[in-house]
Every structure is written in structure tokens, then in C-alpha cells.
Amino acid sequence: MSDLDARLSSLFLAAFPGLDVGAVRAATQDSTAGWDSVATVMLASLVEEEFGEGFDMDEAADWSSYQAVRLSLEKRLSG
């Protein structure tokens, strides 16, 4: 697991405490209990704090899965 995945996984576990550790990388809005707009705002806040990158809510609104968040973050961090 890359450092990015390890850090992002820990944020998902903080945002969604009922999420099984083994299911983090497959998490989607449909498969994750409690993933609503409020949880998305909280996740965006956690990601911003951890990685020092700001995301507007339009961008975060497209975060429908772990993979979508990871891709958005990867693009931001790569420049």
C-alpha cells in the first residue's frame, strides 16, 4: 500500500467509523453507511487538513467513491 493510500484510508476510517478496514479501497457512497453530503464535507475537511490541499465543494461533490477521492487528490498533488 502506498503512503497516499495509507493516509487516505485512515481518513476514510475516521469519516466512516463503521467501515471495515478491508473494505476502504472499495468504498462507494452506495456501499458505505452514512455517506451523505455532510459526511462528504467532513471527508473533504479531513483530506484538506492531512494533505494541505483545498478542495471546493463542487469538486468534493463528485467524490462518490474512495477511488474518486484518490484520483482527485492524486491530480492535485501532482501539480
Backbone as XML, in Angstrom:
<?xml version="1.0"?>
<chain id="A" units="angstrom">
  <residue number="1" name="MET">
    <atom name="N" x="0.843" y="-1.174" z="0.000"/>
    <atom name="CA" x="0.000" y="0.000" z="0.000"/>
    <atom name="C" x="0.888" y="1.236" z="0.000"/>
  </residue>
  <residue number="2" name="SER">
    <atom name="N" x="0.585" y="2.168" z="-0.870"/>
    <atom name="CA" x="1.371" y="3.391" z="-0.950"/>
    <atom name="C" x="1.088" y="4.289" z="0.254"/>
  </residue>
  <residue number="3" name="ASP">
    <atom name="N" x="1.955" y="5.268" z="0.452"/>
    <atom name="CA" x="1.757" y="6.234" z="1.529"/>
    <atom name="C" x="0.445" y="6.990" z="1.327"/>
  </residue>
  <residue number="4" name="LEU">
    <atom name="N" x="0.137" y="7.335" z="0.089"/>
    <atom name="CA" x="-1.113" y="8.027" z="-0.216"/>
    <atom name="C" x="-2.300" y="7.169" z="0.209"/>
  </residue>
  <residue number="5" name="ASP">
    <atom name="N" x="-2.286" y="5.897" z="-0.156"/>
    <atom name="CA" x="-3.384" y="5.008" z="0.216"/>
    <atom name="C" x="-3.488" y="4.823" z="1.724"/>
  </residue>
  <residue number="6" name="ALA">
    <atom name="N" x="-2.369" y="4.703" z="2.394"/>
    <atom name="CA" x="-2.388" y="4.534" z="3.849"/>
    <atom name="C" x="-2.986" y="5.759" z="4.527"/>
  </residue>
  <residue number="7" name="ARG">
    <atom name="N" x="-2.568" y="6.933" z="4.101"/>
    <atom name="CA" x="-3.079" y="8.164" z="4.691"/>
    <atom name="C" x="-4.555" y="8.372" z="4.373"/>
  </residue>
  <residue number="8" name="LEU">
    <atom name="N" x="-4.925" y="8.131" z="3.123"/>
    <atom name="CA" x="-6.311" y="8.313" z="2.715"/>
    <atom name="C" x="-7.210" y="7.279" z="3.383"/>
  </residue>
  <residue number="9" name="SER">
    <atom name="N" x="-6.741" y="6.059" z="3.504"/>
    <atom name="CA" x="-7.525" y="5.021" z="4.178"/>
    <atom name="C" x="-7.817" y="5.406" z="5.620"/>
  </residue>
  <residue number="10" name="SER">
    <atom name="N" x="-6.832" y="5.967" z="6.300"/>
    <atom name="CA" x="-7.060" y="6.369" z="7.696"/>
    <atom name="C" x="-8.096" y="7.479" z="7.777"/>
  </residue>
  <residue number="11" name="LEU">
    <atom name="N" x="-8.141" y="8.353" z="6.778"/>
    <atom name="CA" x="-9.152" y="9.408" z="6.766"/>
    <atom name="C" x="-10.540" y="8.840" z="6.538"/>
  </residue>
  <residue number="12" name="PHE">
    <atom name="N" x="-10.637" y="7.854" z="5.651"/>
    <atom name="CA" x="-11.924" y="7.191" z="5.420"/>
    <atom name="C" x="-12.415" y="6.504" z="6.691"/>
  </residue>
  <residue number="13" name="LEU">
    <atom name="N" x="-11.511" y="5.874" z="7.411"/>
    <atom name="CA" x="-11.897" y="5.201" z="8.657"/>
    <atom name="C" x="-12.338" y="6.208" z="9.717"/>
  </residue>
  <residue number="14" name="ALA">
    <atom name="N" x="-11.753" y="7.397" z="9.706"/>
    <atom name="CA" x="-12.165" y="8.448" z="10.637"/>
    <atom name="C" x="-13.534" y="9.006" z="10.252"/>
  </residue>
  <residue number="15" name="ALA">
    <atom name="N" x="-13.769" y="9.175" z="8.970"/>
    <atom name="CA" x="-15.037" y="9.741" z="8.497"/>
    <atom name="C" x="-16.181" y="8.738" z="8.583"/>
  </residue>
  <residue number="16" name="PHE">
    <atom name="N" x="-15.852" y="7.463" z="8.414"/>
    <atom name="CA" x="-16.866" y="6.404" z="8.405"/>
    <atom name="C" x="-16.460" y="5.313" z="9.386"/>
  </residue>
  <residue number="17" name="PRO">
    <atom name="N" x="-16.702" y="5.532" z="10.678"/>
    <atom name="CA" x="-16.209" y="4.610" z="11.704"/>
    <atom name="C" x="-16.735" y="3.178" z="11.577"/>
  </residue>
  <residue number="18" name="GLY">
    <atom name="N" x="-17.856" y="2.971" z="10.929"/>
    <atom name="CA" x="-18.397" y="1.623" z="10.764"/>
    <atom name="C" x="-17.808" y="0.875" z="9.580"/>
  </residue>
  <residue number="19" name="LEU">
    <atom name="N" x="-16.944" y="1.533" z="8.832"/>
    <atom name="CA" x="-16.366" y="0.929" z="7.636"/>
    <atom name="C" x="-15.302" y="-0.097" z="8.007"/>
  </residue>
  <residue number="20" name="ASP">
    <atom name="N" x="-15.388" y="-1.257" z="7.434"/>
    <atom name="CA" x="-14.412" y="-2.322" z="7.655"/>
    <atom name="C" x="-13.093" y="-1.938" z="6.979"/>
  </residue>
  <residue number="21" name="VAL">
    <atom name="N" x="-12.004" y="-2.129" z="7.689"/>
    <atom name="CA" x="-10.674" y="-1.777" z="7.178"/>
    <atom name="C" x="-10.435" y="-2.385" z="5.795"/>
  </residue>
  <residue number="22" name="GLY">
    <atom name="N" x="-10.849" y="-3.620" z="5.604"/>
    <atom name="CA" x="-10.636" y="-4.300" z="4.330"/>
    <atom name="C" x="-11.501" y="-3.793" z="3.201"/>
  </residue>
  <residue number="23" name="ALA">
    <atom name="N" x="-12.510" y="-2.991" z="3.524"/>
    <atom name="CA" x="-13.435" y="-2.502" z="2.501"/>
    <atom name="C" x="-13.186" y="-1.054" z="2.110"/>
  </residue>
  <residue number="24" name="VAL">
    <atom name="N" x="-12.194" y="-0.428" z="2.714"/>
    <atom name="CA" x="-11.969" y="1.003" z="2.488"/>
    <atom name="C" x="-11.746" y="1.308" z="1.011"/>
  </residue>
  <residue number="25" name="ARG">
    <atom name="N" x="-10.850" y="0.603" z="0.370"/>
    <atom name="CA" x="-10.487" y="0.945" z="-1.020"/>
    <atom name="C" x="-11.606" y="0.651" z="-2.009"/>
  </residue>
  <residue number="26" name="ALA">
    <atom name="N" x="-12.611" y="-0.113" z="-1.586"/>
    <atom name="CA" x="-13.766" y="-0.397" z="-2.443"/>
    <atom name="C" x="-14.981" y="0.434" z="-2.042"/>
  </residue>
  <residue number="27" name="ALA">
    <atom name="N" x="-14.812" y="1.348" z="-1.086"/>
    <atom name="CA" x="-15.931" y="2.132" z="-0.566"/>
    <atom name="C" x="-16.528" y="3.045" z="-1.631"/>
  </residue>
  <residue number="28" name="THR">
    <atom name="N" x="-17.849" y="3.068" z="-1.661"/>
    <atom name="CA" x="-18.610" y="3.982" z="-2.518"/>
    <atom name="C" x="-19.723" y="4.585" z="-1.672"/>
  </residue>
  <residue number="29" name="GLN">
    <atom name="N" x="-20.354" y="5.613" z="-2.195"/>
    <atom name="CA" x="-21.479" y="6.203" z="-1.483"/>
    <atom name="C" x="-22.580" y="5.173" z="-1.275"/>
  </residue>
  <residue number="30" name="ASP">
    <atom name="N" x="-22.810" y="4.344" z="-2.266"/>
    <atom name="CA" x="-23.878" y="3.347" z="-2.173"/>
    <atom name="C" x="-23.559" y="2.228" z="-1.194"/>
  </residue>
  <residue number="31" name="SER">
    <atom name="N" x="-22.288" y="1.904" z="-1.020"/>
    <atom name="CA" x="-21.920" y="0.765" z="-0.177"/>
    <atom name="C" x="-21.516" y="1.154" z="1.245"/>
  </residue>
  <residue number="32" name="THR">
    <atom name="N" x="-21.444" y="2.448" z="1.523"/>
    <atom name="CA" x="-20.944" y="2.913" z="2.810"/>
    <atom name="C" x="-22.047" y="3.615" z="3.597"/>
  </residue>
  <residue number="33" name="ALA">
    <atom name="N" x="-22.414" y="3.015" z="4.716"/>
    <atom name="CA" x="-23.447" y="3.595" z="5.568"/>
    <atom name="C" x="-23.018" y="4.978" z="6.053"/>
  </residue>
  <residue number="34" name="GLY">
    <atom name="N" x="-23.940" y="5.918" z="5.971"/>
    <atom name="CA" x="-23.674" y="7.259" z="6.475"/>
    <atom name="C" x="-22.978" y="8.191" z="5.503"/>
  </residue>
  <residue number="35" name="TRP">
    <atom name="N" x="-22.686" y="7.722" z="4.289"/>
    <atom name="CA" x="-22.017" y="8.599" z="3.336"/>
    <atom name="C" x="-23.068" y="9.475" z="2.665"/>
  </residue>
  <residue number="36" name="ASP">
    <atom name="N" x="-23.205" y="10.667" z="3.182"/>
    <atom name="CA" x="-24.130" y="11.644" z="2.646"/>
    <atom name="C" x="-23.369" y="12.955" z="2.431"/>
  </residue>
  <residue number="37" name="SER">
    <atom name="N" x="-24.084" y="14.022" z="2.163"/>
    <atom name="CA" x="-23.403" y="15.291" z="1.880"/>
    <atom name="C" x="-22.636" y="15.808" z="3.096"/>
  </residue>
  <residue number="38" name="VAL">
    <atom name="N" x="-23.157" y="15.588" z="4.283"/>
    <atom name="CA" x="-22.456" y="16.020" z="5.493"/>
    <atom name="C" x="-21.155" y="15.238" z="5.659"/>
  </residue>
  <residue number="39" name="ALA">
    <atom name="N" x="-21.204" y="13.937" z="5.415"/>
    <atom name="CA" x="-20.002" y="13.108" z="5.508"/>
    <atom name="C" x="-18.981" y="13.517" z="4.448"/>
  </residue>
  <residue number="40" name="THR">
    <atom name="N" x="-19.450" y="13.911" z="3.276"/>
    <atom name="CA" x="-18.543" y="14.368" z="2.223"/>
    <atom name="C" x="-17.817" y="15.634" z="2.648"/>
  </residue>
  <residue number="41" name="VAL">
    <atom name="N" x="-18.536" y="16.562" z="3.287"/>
    <atom name="CA" x="-17.913" y="17.793" z="3.784"/>
    <atom name="C" x="-16.870" y="17.450" z="4.842"/>
  </residue>
  <residue number="42" name="MET">
    <atom name="N" x="-17.207" y="16.537" z="5.736"/>
    <atom name="CA" x="-16.261" y="16.134" z="6.771"/>
    <atom name="C" x="-15.027" y="15.472" z="6.145"/>
  </residue>
  <residue number="43" name="LEU">
    <atom name="N" x="-15.248" y="14.597" z="5.175"/>
    <atom name="CA" x="-14.135" y="13.940" z="4.495"/>
    <atom name="C" x="-13.253" y="14.970" z="3.795"/>
  </residue>
  <residue number="44" name="ALA">
    <atom name="N" x="-13.867" y="15.929" z="3.118"/>
    <atom name="CA" x="-13.095" y="16.983" z="2.441"/>
    <atom name="C" x="-12.249" y="17.756" z="3.439"/>
  </residue>
  <residue number="45" name="SER">
    <atom name="N" x="-12.819" y="18.042" z="4.596"/>
    <atom name="CA" x="-12.079" y="18.755" z="5.635"/>
    <atom name="C" x="-10.891" y="17.937" z="6.128"/>
  </residue>
  <residue number="46" name="LEU">
    <atom name="N" x="-11.106" y="16.644" z="6.336"/>
    <atom name="CA" x="-10.020" y="15.763" z="6.769"/>
    <atom name="C" x="-8.911" y="15.678" z="5.717"/>
  </residue>
  <residue number="47" name="VAL">
    <atom name="N" x="-9.310" y="15.568" z="4.457"/>
    <atom name="CA" x="-8.331" y="15.484" z="3.360"/>
    <atom name="C" x="-7.533" y="16.783" z="3.273"/>
  </residue>
  <residue number="48" name="GLU">
    <atom name="N" x="-8.222" y="17.909" z="3.378"/>
    <atom name="CA" x="-7.539" y="19.201" z="3.329"/>
    <atom name="C" x="-6.526" y="19.332" z="4.462"/>
  </residue>
  <residue number="49" name="GLU">
    <atom name="N" x="-6.933" y="18.934" z="5.655"/>
    <atom name="CA" x="-6.036" y="19.031" z="6.807"/>
    <atom name="C" x="-4.828" y="18.106" z="6.667"/>
  </residue>
  <residue number="50" name="GLU">
    <atom name="N" x="-5.061" y="16.892" z="6.224"/>
    <atom name="CA" x="-3.982" y="15.901" z="6.116"/>
    <atom name="C" x="-2.987" y="16.240" z="5.006"/>
  </residue>
  <residue number="51" name="PHE">
    <atom name="N" x="-3.501" y="16.698" z="3.863"/>
    <atom name="CA" x="-2.648" y="16.877" z="2.695"/>
    <atom name="C" x="-2.341" y="18.338" z="2.380"/>
  </residue>
  <residue number="52" name="GLY">
    <atom name="N" x="-2.974" y="19.272" z="3.094"/>
    <atom name="CA" x="-2.701" y="20.682" z="2.854"/>
    <atom name="C" x="-3.188" y="21.174" z="1.511"/>
  </residue>
  <residue number="53" name="GLU">
    <atom name="N" x="-4.203" y="20.535" z="0.989"/>
    <atom name="CA" x="-4.774" y="20.908" z="-0.301"/>
    <atom name="C" x="-6.230" y="21.284" z="-0.110"/>
  </residue>
  <residue number="54" name="GLY">
    <atom name="N" x="-6.632" y="22.435" z="-0.639"/>
    <atom name="CA" x="-8.020" y="22.865" z="-0.544"/>
    <atom name="C" x="-8.839" y="22.352" z="-1.712"/>
  </residue>
  <residue number="55" name="PHE">
    <atom name="N" x="-10.042" y="21.922" z="-1.412"/>
    <atom name="CA" x="-10.966" y="21.446" z="-2.444"/>
    <atom name="C" x="-12.259" y="22.236" z="-2.322"/>
  </residue>
  <residue number="56" name="ASP">
    <atom name="N" x="-12.779" y="22.728" z="-3.458"/>
    <atom name="CA" x="-14.067" y="23.395" z="-3.370"/>
    <atom name="C" x="-15.171" y="22.343" z="-3.305"/>
  </residue>
  <residue number="57" name="MET">
    <atom name="N" x="-16.316" y="22.742" z="-2.848"/>
    <atom name="CA" x="-17.386" y="21.774" z="-2.623"/>
    <atom name="C" x="-17.925" y="21.194" z="-3.927"/>
  </residue>
  <residue number="58" name="ASP">
    <atom name="N" x="-17.794" y="21.905" z="-5.039"/>
    <atom name="CA" x="-18.201" y="21.340" z="-6.325"/>
    <atom name="C" x="-17.339" y="20.128" z="-6.663"/>
  </residue>
  <residue number="59" name="GLU">
    <atom name="N" x="-16.056" y="20.238" z="-6.398"/>
    <atom name="CA" x="-15.145" y="19.124" z="-6.661"/>
    <atom name="C" x="-15.426" y="17.970" z="-5.706"/>
  </residue>
  <residue number="60" name="ALA">
    <atom name="N" x="-15.586" y="18.284" z="-4.430"/>
    <atom name="CA" x="-15.851" y="17.240" z="-3.434"/>
    <atom name="C" x="-17.206" y="16.575" z="-3.671"/>
  </residue>
  <residue number="61" name="ALA">
    <atom name="N" x="-18.143" y="17.282" z="-4.256"/>
    <atom name="CA" x="-19.456" y="16.696" z="-4.542"/>
    <atom name="C" x="-19.352" y="15.538" z="-5.529"/>
  </residue>
  <residue number="62" name="ASP">
    <atom name="N" x="-18.284" y="15.503" z="-6.305"/>
    <atom name="CA" x="-18.066" y="14.417" z="-7.266"/>
    <atom name="C" x="-17.393" y="13.211" z="-6.630"/>
  </residue>
  <residue number="63" name="TRP">
    <atom name="N" x="-17.055" y="13.291" z="-5.353"/>
    <atom name="CA" x="-16.402" y="12.189" z="-4.660"/>
    <atom name="C" x="-17.439" y="11.130" z="-4.299"/>
  </residue>
  <residue number="64" name="SER">
    <atom name="N" x="-17.629" y="10.185" z="-5.172"/>
    <atom name="CA" x="-18.635" y="9.143" z="-4.948"/>
    <atom name="C" x="-18.017" y="7.811" z="-4.542"/>
  </residue>
  <residue number="65" name="SER">
    <atom name="N" x="-16.700" y="7.783" z="-4.428"/>
    <atom name="CA" x="-16.017" y="6.542" z="-4.043"/>
    <atom name="C" x="-14.614" y="6.871" z="-3.530"/>
  </residue>
  <residue number="66" name="TYR">
    <atom name="N" x="-14.022" y="5.904" z="-2.877"/>
    <atom name="CA" x="-12.631" y="6.041" z="-2.443"/>
    <atom name="C" x="-11.758" y="6.350" z="-3.658"/>
  </residue>
  <residue number="67" name="GLN">
    <atom name="N" x="-11.970" y="5.605" z="-4.736"/>
    <atom name="CA" x="-11.151" y="5.782" z="-5.933"/>
    <atom name="C" x="-11.310" y="7.178" z="-6.526"/>
  </residue>
  <residue number="68" name="ALA">
    <atom name="N" x="-12.511" y="7.753" z="-6.470"/>
    <atom name="CA" x="-12.729" y="9.110" z="-6.983"/>
    <atom name="C" x="-11.981" y="10.130" z="-6.135"/>
  </residue>
  <residue number="69" name="VAL">
    <atom name="N" x="-12.000" y="9.947" z="-4.815"/>
    <atom name="CA" x="-11.264" y="10.847" z="-3.928"/>
    <atom name="C" x="-9.768" y="10.719" z="-4.197"/>
  </residue>
  <residue number="70" name="ARG">
    <atom name="N" x="-9.302" y="9.493" z="-4.331"/>
    <atom name="CA" x="-7.877" y="9.240" z="-4.574"/>
    <atom name="C" x="-7.429" y="9.889" z="-5.882"/>
  </residue>
  <residue number="71" name="LEU">
    <atom name="N" x="-8.207" y="9.735" z="-6.940"/>
    <atom name="CA" x="-7.862" y="10.311" z="-8.231"/>
    <atom name="C" x="-7.828" y="11.844" z="-8.153"/>
  </residue>
  <residue number="72" name="SER">
    <atom name="N" x="-8.810" y="12.422" z="-7.495"/>
    <atom name="CA" x="-8.857" y="13.883" z="-7.328"/>
    <atom name="C" x="-7.629" y="14.365" z="-6.562"/>
  </residue>
  <residue number="73" name="LEU">
    <atom name="N" x="-7.284" y="13.663" z="-5.501"/>
    <atom name="CA" x="-6.124" y="14.018" z="-4.689"/>
    <atom name="C" x="-4.819" y="13.824" z="-5.457"/>
  </residue>
  <residue number="74" name="GLU">
    <atom name="N" x="-4.714" y="12.731" z="-6.180"/>
    <atom name="CA" x="-3.512" y="12.474" z="-6.997"/>
    <atom name="C" x="-3.284" y="13.607" z="-7.999"/>
  </residue>
  <residue number="75" name="LYS">
    <atom name="N" x="-4.344" y="14.007" z="-8.678"/>
    <atom name="CA" x="-4.227" y="15.101" z="-9.660"/>
    <atom name="C" x="-3.764" y="16.380" z="-8.994"/>
  </residue>
  <residue number="76" name="ARG">
    <atom name="N" x="-4.316" y="16.671" z="-7.824"/>
    <atom name="CA" x="-3.964" y="17.890" z="-7.111"/>
    <atom name="C" x="-2.511" y="17.854" z="-6.658"/>
  </residue>
  <residue number="77" name="LEU">
    <atom name="N" x="-2.064" y="16.725" z="-6.149"/>
    <atom name="CA" x="-0.708" y="16.626" z="-5.623"/>
    <atom name="C" x="0.357" y="16.588" z="-6.717"/>
  </residue>
  <residue number="78" name="SER">
    <atom name="N" x="-0.028" y="16.128" z="-7.905"/>
    <atom name="CA" x="0.947" y="16.037" z="-9.000"/>
    <atom name="C" x="1.129" y="17.360" z="-9.732"/>
  </residue>
  <residue number="79" name="GLY">
    <atom name="N" x="0.324" y="18.337" z="-9.394"/>
    <atom name="CA" x="0.574" y="19.634" z="-9.941"/>
    <atom name="C" x="-0.485" y="20.182" z="-10.801"/>
  </residue>
</chain>
